[in-house]
Amino acid sequence: HTQVFYTMAVRAILQFPGLFWLPFTLSLQSTHIGVARQRSLPQISHFRHWSSSTEQPTTPPNARSAVPGFTTPPMQVFIEDTDAYGIMYNGNYLRAYDRALHMSTTTAAKENPINGNFVTSQHEGWSIVSLGKQKFISSPTLGNSFVIEGTLKEELTNEDCELWDMKMTSPDGATTYNTITDLHIAKPCSGEDNSNIFRLQPMESFVLDDSGNGINCASFIVYRDEIDAHWQGHLPLRNVLNLFERHRSIMLGGPEVLNRLQKEDGILAVVASIRDCCLIDEGVVCYPGQKVCVETTFVVKRKGMIVDFYQTLKSSTDDLRLAQGVVTLMMINAETGRPTSKLPTDLVRRFLELT
């Protein structure tokens, strides 16, 4: 019986070879697909703009586009990115994050059409409207390269806004330069007069206890190139930081004092963090040629090693707020690179004059 069975089996294989191989082939394909799915899940990204690959991603119909995050290729620090110390200027980190978001999401979505309702994948006109906290840990210098990682906080994201956590590191990941938690971007909506408006969360004005010093004010003219391209009549958040920086520099004594502080006293005044920084919509607009006012008060900590600046941008005509934020300045020993409270007498005197 066994010999008859084998004889019949051999004849069947020779006459119908496909019937024998089909189950084995299907089993191999099923195993291969299962392994491929397990390996590819953590690496799926519908935004492959930074890659030279021509592979087109696929998205199930009516599914929310998967935008868990991205990592850019190395980006270079150019001369226009740096400050007087030869490192990336504090306001230009937001510009770098904006560029990374745009090139990794909006632009890529055009090349790889997807179904979804994420702001960056469906709209070109989004803007950065607020940040929770930004930490300045180190800084890339002129000519160096960096990469940016972005992680979308999906539980706090809807069709009108997105929240991202961002990180700037060296290309090898060994050095973290900068981090931001809760970077809030929003798309413009059409107002009653067909103008672009943003739905911004209301923010209370700064209220300080007795540790706060008097309010100092400075007026600046708004230039055409400083207006937000996607929200006419308003300044982008990175340009707000520029105005805040101008006023802080003036309060510290201007370029001469800062240069003397660096060259003679060996002290660098650097931004350590920015928090609760946001655009505010109180129904006021600003256009090129108009004046805006920066109001600043500060709190000195640790014998002058740390200074918290509470800064508000207002319209000069009606005193309504346009933006506000808290910028923390730290005094660094230029030789050791460590924080110091050994401040020169003229800087201490300057702080006393401003109180």
VEXKEDREN-950992 format. One record per residue (C-alpha): residue number from 1; chain; x, y, z; residue in one letter. Coordinates in nm, 4 decimals. Example, Ala and Ser with C-alpha at 12.3 -4.5 7.8 and 13.67 -1.06 7.14 Angstrom:
<sites>
+------+------+----------+----------+----------+------+
| vogu | guro |       px |       py |       pz | seba |
+------+------+----------+----------+----------+------+
|    1 |    A |   1.2300 |  -0.4500 |   0.7800 |    A |
|    2 |    A |   1.3670 |  -0.1060 |   0.7140 |    S |
+------+------+----------+----------+----------+------+
</sites>
This chain:
<sites>
+------+------+----------+----------+----------+------+
| vogu | guro |       px |       py |       pz | seba |
+------+------+----------+----------+----------+------+
|    1 |    A |   0.0000 |   0.0000 |   0.0000 |    H |
|    2 |    A |   0.2818 |   0.2389 |   0.0829 |    T |
|    3 |    A |   0.4487 |   0.1750 |  -0.2528 |    Q |
|    4 |    A |   0.1194 |   0.2353 |  -0.4367 |    V |
|    5 |    A |   0.0667 |   0.5642 |  -0.2445 |    F |
|    6 |    A |   0.4114 |   0.7006 |  -0.3341 |    Y |
|    7 |    A |   0.3688 |   0.5956 |  -0.6961 |    T |
|    8 |    A |   0.0357 |   0.7839 |  -0.7192 |    M |
|    9 |    A |   0.1836 |   1.0880 |  -0.5440 |    A |
|   10 |    A |   0.4798 |   1.1071 |  -0.7839 |    V |
|   11 |    A |   0.2472 |   1.0811 |  -1.0831 |    R |
|   12 |    A |   0.0277 |   1.3635 |  -0.9414 |    A |
|   13 |    A |   0.3285 |   1.5890 |  -0.8850 |    I |
|   14 |    A |   0.4594 |   1.5296 |  -1.2363 |    L |
|   15 |    A |   0.1187 |   1.5860 |  -1.3939 |    Q |
|   16 |    A |   0.0086 |   1.8847 |  -1.1775 |    F |
|   17 |    A |   0.3236 |   2.0456 |  -1.0245 |    P |
|   18 |    A |   0.1405 |   2.3676 |  -0.9365 |    G |
|   19 |    A |  -0.0923 |   2.1918 |  -0.6949 |    L |
|   20 |    A |   0.2045 |   2.0732 |  -0.4904 |    F |
|   21 |    A |   0.3920 |   2.4070 |  -0.4761 |    W |
|   22 |    A |   0.0896 |   2.6375 |  -0.4275 |    L |
|   23 |    A |   0.0294 |   2.5760 |  -0.0522 |    P |
|   24 |    A |   0.4030 |   2.6028 |   0.0195 |    F |
|   25 |    A |   0.4274 |   2.9265 |  -0.1804 |    T |
|   26 |    A |   0.1251 |   3.0783 |  -0.0072 |    L |
|   27 |    A |   0.2716 |   2.9850 |   0.3299 |    S |
|   28 |    A |   0.6006 |   3.1548 |   0.2453 |    L |
|   29 |    A |   0.4234 |   3.4693 |   0.1189 |    Q |
|   30 |    A |   0.2095 |   3.4878 |   0.4311 |    S |
|   31 |    A |   0.5151 |   3.4535 |   0.6545 |    T |
|   32 |    A |   0.7092 |   3.7147 |   0.4520 |    H |
|   33 |    A |   0.4216 |   3.9681 |   0.4673 |    I |
|   34 |    A |   0.3844 |   3.9162 |   0.8410 |    G |
|   35 |    A |   0.7542 |   3.9766 |   0.9057 |    V |
|   36 |    A |   0.7569 |   4.2786 |   0.6742 |    A |
|   37 |    A |   0.4652 |   4.4341 |   0.8586 |    R |
|   38 |    A |   0.6258 |   4.3805 |   1.1961 |    Q |
|   39 |    A |   0.9518 |   4.5367 |   1.0821 |    R |
|   40 |    A |   0.8030 |   4.8339 |   0.8973 |    S |
|   41 |    A |   0.5519 |   4.9582 |   1.1524 |    L |
|   42 |    A |   0.7947 |   5.1733 |   1.3535 |    P |
|   43 |    A |   0.9425 |   5.3160 |   1.0349 |    Q |
|   44 |    A |   0.6255 |   5.4107 |   0.8470 |    I |
|   45 |    A |   0.6190 |   5.7730 |   0.7409 |    S |
|   46 |    A |   0.3940 |   5.9267 |   0.4784 |    H |
|   47 |    A |   0.6344 |   6.2174 |   0.4427 |    F |
|   48 |    A |   0.9461 |   6.0992 |   0.2623 |    R |
|   49 |    A |   1.0364 |   6.4319 |   0.1021 |    H |
|   50 |    A |   1.3816 |   6.4317 |   0.2557 |    W |
|   51 |    A |   1.4574 |   6.0899 |   0.1048 |    S |
|   52 |    A |   1.5762 |   6.0373 |  -0.2503 |    S |
|   53 |    A |   1.3624 |   5.7233 |  -0.2679 |    S |
|   54 |    A |   1.0903 |   5.7194 |  -0.5342 |    T |
|   55 |    A |   0.8755 |   5.4783 |  -0.3368 |    E |
|   56 |    A |   0.5206 |   5.6099 |  -0.3010 |    Q |
|   57 |    A |   0.3562 |   5.5585 |   0.0389 |    P |
|   58 |    A |   0.0057 |   5.4229 |   0.0580 |    T |
|   59 |    A |  -0.2732 |   5.5233 |   0.2922 |    T |
|   60 |    A |  -0.5978 |   5.3302 |   0.3447 |    P |
|   61 |    A |  -0.9043 |   5.5191 |   0.2115 |    P |
|   62 |    A |  -1.0629 |   5.7582 |   0.4616 |    N |
|   63 |    A |  -0.7814 |   5.6979 |   0.7107 |    A |
|   64 |    A |  -0.6173 |   5.9730 |   0.9095 |    R |
|   65 |    A |  -0.2736 |   6.0403 |   0.7656 |    S |
|   66 |    A |   0.0023 |   5.8927 |   0.9758 |    A |
|   67 |    A |   0.2311 |   6.1759 |   1.0807 |    V |
|   68 |    A |   0.3940 |   6.0401 |   1.3947 |    P |
|   69 |    A |   0.7128 |   6.2323 |   1.3322 |    G |
|   70 |    A |   1.0137 |   6.2942 |   1.1132 |    F |
|   71 |    A |   1.3883 |   6.3449 |   1.1135 |    T |
|   72 |    A |   1.5512 |   6.5820 |   0.8675 |    T |
|   73 |    A |   1.8809 |   6.5247 |   0.6917 |    P |
|   74 |    A |   2.1724 |   6.7427 |   0.8111 |    P |
|   75 |    A |   2.1072 |   7.1155 |   0.7740 |    M |
|   76 |    A |   2.3881 |   7.3716 |   0.7775 |    Q |
|   77 |    A |   2.4318 |   7.6800 |   0.9950 |    V |
|   78 |    A |   2.4836 |   7.9778 |   0.7635 |    F |
|   79 |    A |   2.6213 |   8.3210 |   0.8454 |    I |
|   80 |    A |   2.2728 |   8.4741 |   0.8619 |    E |
|   81 |    A |   2.1756 |   8.2193 |   1.1300 |    D |
|   82 |    A |   2.4365 |   8.3317 |   1.3834 |    T |
|   83 |    A |   2.4662 |   8.6035 |   1.6463 |    D |
|   84 |    A |   2.7562 |   8.8109 |   1.7779 |    A |
|   85 |    A |   2.8991 |   8.5044 |   1.9537 |    Y |
|   86 |    A |   2.9165 |   8.3005 |   1.6303 |    G |
|   87 |    A |   2.6448 |   8.0571 |   1.7396 |    I |
|   88 |    A |   2.2867 |   8.0181 |   1.6210 |    M |
|   89 |    A |   2.0836 |   8.3239 |   1.7237 |    Y |
|   90 |    A |   1.8025 |   8.2349 |   1.9652 |    N |
|   91 |    A |   1.5201 |   8.3584 |   1.7412 |    G |
|   92 |    A |   1.6460 |   8.1545 |   1.4444 |    N |
|   93 |    A |   1.5740 |   7.8207 |   1.6080 |    Y |
|   94 |    A |   1.2047 |   7.8793 |   1.5394 |    L |
|   95 |    A |   1.2903 |   7.9511 |   1.1767 |    R |
|   96 |    A |   1.4785 |   7.6209 |   1.1552 |    A |
|   97 |    A |   1.1850 |   7.4346 |   1.3118 |    Y |
|   98 |    A |   0.9431 |   7.6063 |   1.0732 |    D |
|   99 |    A |   1.1517 |   7.5011 |   0.7735 |    R |
|  100 |    A |   1.1807 |   7.1436 |   0.8984 |    A |
|  101 |    A |   0.8048 |   7.1177 |   0.9512 |    L |
|  102 |    A |   0.7300 |   7.2604 |   0.6092 |    H |
|  103 |    A |   0.9756 |   7.0457 |   0.4167 |    M |
|  104 |    A |   0.8839 |   6.7293 |   0.6075 |    S |
|  105 |    A |   0.5068 |   6.7684 |   0.5952 |    T |
|  106 |    A |   0.3457 |   7.0290 |   0.3715 |    T |
|  107 |    A |   0.5784 |   7.0031 |   0.0735 |    T |
|  108 |    A |   0.5986 |   6.6251 |   0.0966 |    A |
|  109 |    A |   0.2202 |   6.5962 |   0.1032 |    A |
|  110 |    A |   0.2066 |   6.7605 |  -0.2386 |    K |
|  111 |    A |   0.4377 |   6.4983 |  -0.3838 |    E |
|  112 |    A |   0.2694 |   6.2087 |  -0.2044 |    N |
|  113 |    A |  -0.1058 |   6.2839 |  -0.1891 |    P |
|  114 |    A |  -0.2711 |   6.1339 |   0.1168 |    I |
|  115 |    A |  -0.6094 |   6.1266 |   0.2808 |    N |
|  116 |    A |  -0.6062 |   6.2929 |   0.6205 |    G |
|  117 |    A |  -0.6913 |   6.6041 |   0.8139 |    N |
|  118 |    A |  -0.3620 |   6.7097 |   0.9672 |    F |
|  119 |    A |  -0.2986 |   7.0823 |   0.9327 |    V |
|  120 |    A |   0.0509 |   7.0591 |   0.7861 |    T |
|  121 |    A |  -0.0417 |   6.7874 |   0.5368 |    S |
|  122 |    A |  -0.3391 |   6.9760 |   0.3963 |    Q |
|  123 |    A |  -0.2560 |   7.3475 |   0.4246 |    H |
|  124 |    A |   0.0272 |   7.5750 |   0.3196 |    E |
|  125 |    A |  -0.0846 |   7.8713 |   0.5259 |    G |
|  126 |    A |  -0.0191 |   7.7456 |   0.8779 |    W |
|  127 |    A |   0.1895 |   7.9468 |   1.1247 |    S |
|  128 |    A |   0.3650 |   7.8812 |   1.4538 |    I |
|  129 |    A |   0.1482 |   8.0580 |   1.7102 |    V |
|  130 |    A |   0.2898 |   7.9517 |   2.0481 |    S |
|  131 |    A |   0.5409 |   7.7358 |   2.2318 |    L |
|  132 |    A |   0.5238 |   7.5818 |   2.5755 |    G |
|  133 |    A |   0.8908 |   7.5721 |   2.6683 |    K |
|  134 |    A |   1.2107 |   7.5967 |   2.4679 |    Q |
|  135 |    A |   1.5436 |   7.4940 |   2.6234 |    K |
|  136 |    A |   1.8779 |   7.6154 |   2.4878 |    F |
|  137 |    A |   2.1147 |   7.3374 |   2.5908 |    I |
|  138 |    A |   2.4024 |   7.3970 |   2.3506 |    S |
|  139 |    A |   2.4319 |   7.5582 |   2.0094 |    S |
|  140 |    A |   2.5604 |   7.4723 |   1.6635 |    P |
|  141 |    A |   2.8226 |   7.7166 |   1.5433 |    T |
|  142 |    A |   2.8797 |   7.8748 |   1.2033 |    L |
|  143 |    A |   2.9465 |   7.6052 |   0.9430 |    G |
|  144 |    A |   2.8265 |   7.3190 |   1.1617 |    N |
|  145 |    A |   2.5360 |   7.0927 |   1.0734 |    S |
|  146 |    A |   2.2325 |   6.9796 |   1.2695 |    F |
|  147 |    A |   1.9251 |   6.7617 |   1.2304 |    V |
|  148 |    A |   1.5739 |   6.8221 |   1.3602 |    I |
|  149 |    A |   1.3393 |   6.5608 |   1.4992 |    E |
|  150 |    A |   0.9674 |   6.6291 |   1.5241 |    G |
|  151 |    A |   0.7075 |   6.4256 |   1.7130 |    T |
|  152 |    A |   0.3388 |   6.4982 |   1.6644 |    L |
|  153 |    A |   0.1300 |   6.4897 |   1.9813 |    K |
|  154 |    A |  -0.1742 |   6.3313 |   1.8191 |    E |
|  155 |    A |  -0.3918 |   6.3340 |   2.1307 |    E |
|  156 |    A |  -0.3754 |   6.7158 |   2.1334 |    L |
|  157 |    A |  -0.4109 |   6.7633 |   1.7583 |    T |
|  158 |    A |  -0.7204 |   6.8337 |   1.5513 |    N |
|  159 |    A |  -0.8102 |   6.9677 |   1.2081 |    E |
|  160 |    A |  -0.7453 |   7.3283 |   1.3145 |    D |
|  161 |    A |  -0.4167 |   7.2966 |   1.5029 |    C |
|  162 |    A |  -0.1235 |   7.0694 |   1.5746 |    E |
|  163 |    A |   0.1071 |   7.0306 |   1.8735 |    L |
|  164 |    A |   0.4640 |   6.9138 |   1.8182 |    W |
|  165 |    A |   0.7623 |   6.8326 |   2.0349 |    D |
|  166 |    A |   1.0829 |   6.9304 |   1.8528 |    M |
|  167 |    A |   1.4493 |   6.8580 |   1.9065 |    K |
|  168 |    A |   1.7637 |   6.9842 |   1.7342 |    M |
|  169 |    A |   2.0725 |   6.7635 |   1.7635 |    T |
|  170 |    A |   2.4079 |   6.7055 |   1.5998 |    S |
|  171 |    A |   2.3873 |   6.4722 |   1.2976 |    P |
|  172 |    A |   2.5234 |   6.1798 |   1.4997 |    D |
|  173 |    A |   2.2751 |   6.2469 |   1.7817 |    G |
|  174 |    A |   2.5511 |   6.2807 |   2.0391 |    A |
|  175 |    A |   2.4749 |   6.6460 |   2.1224 |    T |
|  176 |    A |   2.1327 |   6.7970 |   2.1853 |    T |
|  177 |    A |   2.1303 |   7.1653 |   2.0989 |    Y |
|  178 |    A |   1.7721 |   7.2707 |   2.1542 |    N |
|  179 |    A |   1.4304 |   7.1308 |   2.2492 |    T |
|  180 |    A |   1.0736 |   7.2610 |   2.2356 |    I |
|  181 |    A |   0.7678 |   7.1123 |   2.4012 |    T |
|  182 |    A |   0.4193 |   7.1996 |   2.2790 |    D |
|  183 |    A |   0.5032 |   7.3873 |   1.9621 |    L |
|  184 |    A |   0.1569 |   7.4976 |   1.8517 |    H |
|  185 |    A |   0.0847 |   7.5547 |   1.4845 |    I |
|  186 |    A |  -0.2521 |   7.6599 |   1.3431 |    A |
|  187 |    A |  -0.4099 |   7.7193 |   1.0057 |    K |
|  188 |    A |  -0.5850 |   8.0436 |   0.9148 |    P |
|  189 |    A |  -0.9628 |   8.0589 |   0.8948 |    C |
|  190 |    A |  -1.1724 |   8.3021 |   0.6965 |    S |
|  191 |    A |  -1.3050 |   8.5951 |   0.8976 |    G |
|  192 |    A |  -1.6228 |   8.7931 |   0.8384 |    E |
|  193 |    A |  -1.4333 |   9.0321 |   0.6089 |    D |
|  194 |    A |  -1.2663 |   8.7379 |   0.4283 |    N |
|  195 |    A |  -0.9396 |   8.8105 |   0.6073 |    S |
|  196 |    A |  -0.7272 |   8.5354 |   0.7594 |    N |
|  197 |    A |  -0.7762 |   8.4807 |   1.1306 |    I |
|  198 |    A |  -0.6349 |   8.2269 |   1.3758 |    F |
|  199 |    A |  -0.8204 |   8.0701 |   1.6641 |    R |
|  200 |    A |  -0.5814 |   8.1496 |   1.9476 |    L |
|  201 |    A |  -0.6262 |   8.0534 |   2.3090 |    Q |
|  202 |    A |  -0.6792 |   8.3543 |   2.5368 |    P |
|  203 |    A |  -0.3773 |   8.4337 |   2.7547 |    M |
|  204 |    A |  -0.3815 |   8.6311 |   3.0773 |    E |
|  205 |    A |  -0.1462 |   8.9263 |   3.1128 |    S |
|  206 |    A |   0.1625 |   8.8829 |   3.3291 |    F |
|  207 |    A |   0.1012 |   8.9433 |   3.6978 |    V |
|  208 |    A |   0.4163 |   8.9521 |   3.9115 |    L |
|  209 |    A |   0.4585 |   8.9621 |   4.2856 |    D |
|  210 |    A |   0.6925 |   9.1977 |   4.4708 |    D |
|  211 |    A |   0.9956 |   9.0226 |   4.3171 |    S |
|  212 |    A |   0.9212 |   9.1865 |   3.9830 |    G |
|  213 |    A |   1.0799 |   9.5187 |   3.8892 |    N |
|  214 |    A |   0.9299 |   9.8187 |   3.7153 |    G |
|  215 |    A |   0.8089 |   9.7999 |   3.3558 |    I |
|  216 |    A |   1.0449 |   9.9332 |   3.0899 |    N |
|  217 |    A |   0.9152 |  10.0245 |   2.7433 |    C |
|  218 |    A |   1.0702 |  10.0704 |   2.4000 |    A |
|  219 |    A |   0.9064 |  10.1444 |   2.0634 |    S |
|  220 |    A |   1.0079 |   9.9938 |   1.7304 |    F |
|  221 |    A |   0.8928 |  10.0434 |   1.3724 |    I |
|  222 |    A |   0.7490 |   9.7405 |   1.1929 |    V |
|  223 |    A |   0.8998 |   9.6779 |   0.8492 |    Y |
|  224 |    A |   0.7302 |   9.5071 |   0.5579 |    R |
|  225 |    A |   0.9499 |   9.1969 |   0.5642 |    D |
|  226 |    A |   0.8593 |   9.1398 |   0.9308 |    E |
|  227 |    A |   0.4873 |   9.0775 |   0.8648 |    I |
|  228 |    A |   0.3603 |   8.7192 |   0.8613 |    D |
|  229 |    A |   0.3035 |   8.6064 |   0.5025 |    A |
|  230 |    A |   0.0071 |   8.3889 |   0.6088 |    H |
|  231 |    A |  -0.1516 |   8.6242 |   0.8610 |    W |
|  232 |    A |  -0.1475 |   8.9764 |   0.7275 |    Q |
|  233 |    A |  -0.1426 |   9.2454 |   0.9910 |    G |
|  234 |    A |   0.0491 |   9.0339 |   1.2411 |    H |
|  235 |    A |   0.4070 |   8.9420 |   1.3220 |    L |
|  236 |    A |   0.5282 |   8.5794 |   1.3187 |    P |
|  237 |    A |   0.6452 |   8.4526 |   1.6539 |    L |
|  238 |    A |   1.0129 |   8.4397 |   1.5519 |    R |
|  239 |    A |   1.0030 |   8.8137 |   1.4658 |    N |
|  240 |    A |   0.8401 |   8.8829 |   1.8001 |    V |
|  241 |    A |   1.1454 |   8.7193 |   1.9609 |    L |
|  242 |    A |   1.3659 |   8.9578 |   1.7615 |    N |
|  243 |    A |   1.1876 |   9.2569 |   1.9113 |    L |
|  244 |    A |   1.2143 |   9.1066 |   2.2591 |    F |
|  245 |    A |   1.5887 |   9.0607 |   2.2028 |    E |
|  246 |    A |   1.6320 |   9.4234 |   2.0949 |    R |
|  247 |    A |   1.4726 |   9.5514 |   2.4118 |    H |
|  248 |    A |   1.6715 |   9.3186 |   2.6397 |    R |
|  249 |    A |   1.9952 |   9.4321 |   2.4752 |    S |
|  250 |    A |   1.8991 |   9.7952 |   2.5287 |    I |
|  251 |    A |   1.8163 |   9.7279 |   2.8925 |    M |
|  252 |    A |   2.1544 |   9.5616 |   2.9488 |    L |
|  253 |    A |   2.3308 |   9.8699 |   2.8136 |    G |
|  254 |    A |   2.3447 |   9.8160 |   2.4383 |    G |
|  255 |    A |   2.6206 |   9.6810 |   2.2112 |    P |
|  256 |    A |   2.9062 |   9.8619 |   2.3895 |    E |
|  257 |    A |   2.8228 |   9.7140 |   2.7283 |    V |
|  258 |    A |   2.7676 |   9.3665 |   2.5851 |    L |
|  259 |    A |   3.1002 |   9.3796 |   2.3976 |    N |
|  260 |    A |   3.2831 |   9.4966 |   2.7079 |    R |
|  261 |    A |   3.1109 |   9.2294 |   2.9108 |    L |
|  262 |    A |   3.2424 |   8.9651 |   2.6717 |    Q |
|  263 |    A |   3.5935 |   9.0929 |   2.5974 |    K |
|  264 |    A |   3.6939 |   9.2530 |   2.9266 |    E |
|  265 |    A |   3.4898 |   9.0645 |   3.1849 |    D |
|  266 |    A |   3.4730 |   8.7296 |   3.0049 |    G |
|  267 |    A |   3.0979 |   8.6947 |   3.0532 |    I |
|  268 |    A |   2.8406 |   8.5945 |   2.7935 |    L |
|  269 |    A |   2.4732 |   8.6794 |   2.8381 |    A |
|  270 |    A |   2.2910 |   8.3911 |   2.6699 |    V |
|  271 |    A |   1.9287 |   8.2805 |   2.6435 |    V |
|  272 |    A |   1.8754 |   7.9657 |   2.8520 |    A |
|  273 |    A |   1.5040 |   7.9129 |   2.7917 |    S |
|  274 |    A |   1.1829 |   8.0616 |   2.6558 |    I |
|  275 |    A |   0.8442 |   7.9653 |   2.7944 |    R |
|  276 |    A |   0.4763 |   8.0527 |   2.7577 |    D |
|  277 |    A |   0.5520 |   8.2477 |   2.4415 |    C |
|  278 |    A |   0.2532 |   8.3075 |   2.2181 |    C |
|  279 |    A |   0.0786 |   8.5310 |   1.9692 |    L |
|  280 |    A |  -0.2283 |   8.7045 |   2.1087 |    I |
|  281 |    A |  -0.5275 |   8.8192 |   1.9081 |    D |
|  282 |    A |  -0.7064 |   9.1091 |   2.0792 |    E |
|  283 |    A |  -0.8485 |   9.2417 |   1.7554 |    G |
|  284 |    A |  -0.5592 |   9.4722 |   1.6770 |    V |
|  285 |    A |  -0.3378 |   9.4595 |   1.3678 |    V |
|  286 |    A |  -0.0048 |   9.6139 |   1.2758 |    C |
|  287 |    A |   0.1184 |   9.7056 |   0.9314 |    Y |
|  288 |    A |   0.4500 |   9.8235 |   0.7858 |    P |
|  289 |    A |   0.5444 |  10.1684 |   0.9089 |    G |
|  290 |    A |   0.3459 |  10.1427 |   1.2304 |    Q |
|  291 |    A |   0.5039 |  10.1387 |   1.5745 |    K |
|  292 |    A |   0.4808 |   9.8641 |   1.8321 |    V |
|  293 |    A |   0.5867 |   9.8753 |   2.1956 |    C |
|  294 |    A |   0.7779 |   9.6127 |   2.3919 |    V |
|  295 |    A |   0.7097 |   9.6179 |   2.7653 |    E |
|  296 |    A |   0.9630 |   9.4333 |   2.9795 |    T |
|  297 |    A |   0.9978 |   9.3628 |   3.3460 |    T |
|  298 |    A |   1.2463 |   9.1229 |   3.5026 |    F |
|  299 |    A |   1.3259 |   8.9139 |   3.8080 |    V |
|  300 |    A |   1.6904 |   8.8634 |   3.9127 |    V |
|  301 |    A |   1.7760 |   8.5234 |   4.0600 |    K |
|  302 |    A |   2.0852 |   8.3622 |   4.2105 |    R |
|  303 |    A |   2.2738 |   8.6901 |   4.2589 |    K |
|  304 |    A |   2.2389 |   8.7843 |   3.8944 |    G |
|  305 |    A |   2.3314 |   8.4493 |   3.7434 |    M |
|  306 |    A |   1.9769 |   8.4129 |   3.6059 |    I |
|  307 |    A |   1.7368 |   8.6846 |   3.4949 |    V |
|  308 |    A |   1.3762 |   8.6151 |   3.3926 |    D |
|  309 |    A |   1.2417 |   8.8734 |   3.1468 |    F |
|  310 |    A |   0.8633 |   8.8997 |   3.1196 |    Y |
|  311 |    A |   0.8022 |   9.0635 |   2.7838 |    Q |
|  312 |    A |   0.4858 |   9.1808 |   2.6091 |    T |
|  313 |    A |   0.4442 |   9.3199 |   2.2585 |    L |
|  314 |    A |   0.1679 |   9.5807 |   2.2262 |    K |
|  315 |    A |   0.0249 |   9.8123 |   1.9675 |    S |
|  316 |    A |   0.1495 |  10.1663 |   2.0276 |    S |
|  317 |    A |  -0.1839 |  10.3169 |   1.9286 |    T |
|  318 |    A |  -0.4317 |  10.1365 |   2.1531 |    D |
|  319 |    A |  -0.2176 |   9.9447 |   2.4064 |    D |
|  320 |    A |  -0.3603 |   9.6060 |   2.3044 |    L |
|  321 |    A |  -0.1403 |   9.2965 |   2.3187 |    R |
|  322 |    A |   0.0064 |   9.1259 |   2.0127 |    L |
|  323 |    A |   0.2274 |   8.8669 |   2.1856 |    A |
|  324 |    A |   0.4007 |   8.7832 |   2.5122 |    Q |
|  325 |    A |   0.6578 |   8.5430 |   2.6541 |    G |
|  326 |    A |   0.9089 |   8.4752 |   2.9302 |    V |
|  327 |    A |   1.2765 |   8.4709 |   2.8311 |    V |
|  328 |    A |   1.5360 |   8.3466 |   3.0797 |    T |
|  329 |    A |   1.8879 |   8.4886 |   3.0464 |    L |
|  330 |    A |   2.1901 |   8.3194 |   3.2020 |    M |
|  331 |    A |   2.5374 |   8.4670 |   3.2624 |    M |
|  332 |    A |   2.8102 |   8.2316 |   3.1397 |    I |
|  333 |    A |   3.1838 |   8.2428 |   3.2091 |    N |
|  334 |    A |   3.3335 |   8.2610 |   2.8604 |    A |
|  335 |    A |   3.6454 |   8.0667 |   2.9618 |    E |
|  336 |    A |   3.4891 |   7.7795 |   3.1544 |    T |
|  337 |    A |   3.1516 |   7.7756 |   2.9804 |    G |
|  338 |    A |   2.9775 |   7.7486 |   3.3172 |    R |
|  339 |    A |   2.7159 |   7.9759 |   3.4791 |    P |
|  340 |    A |   2.8518 |   8.2540 |   3.6966 |    T |
|  341 |    A |   2.7163 |   8.5092 |   3.9427 |    S |
|  342 |    A |   3.0404 |   8.7098 |   3.9559 |    K |
|  343 |    A |   2.9052 |   9.0052 |   3.7622 |    L |
|  344 |    A |   3.0949 |   9.3296 |   3.6994 |    P |
|  345 |    A |   2.9969 |   9.6308 |   3.9061 |    T |
|  346 |    A |   2.8576 |   9.8291 |   3.6131 |    D |
|  347 |    A |   2.6162 |   9.5467 |   3.5187 |    L |
|  348 |    A |   2.4952 |   9.5184 |   3.8793 |    V |
|  349 |    A |   2.4504 |   9.8945 |   3.8818 |    R |
|  350 |    A |   2.2570 |   9.8689 |   3.5574 |    R |
|  351 |    A |   2.0126 |   9.6225 |   3.7123 |    F |
|  352 |    A |   1.9685 |   9.8517 |   4.0128 |    L |
|  353 |    A |   1.8945 |  10.1490 |   3.7872 |    E |
|  354 |    A |   1.6196 |   9.9543 |   3.6124 |    L |
|  355 |    A |   1.4418 |   9.8547 |   3.9329 |    T |
+------+------+----------+----------+----------+------+
</sites>
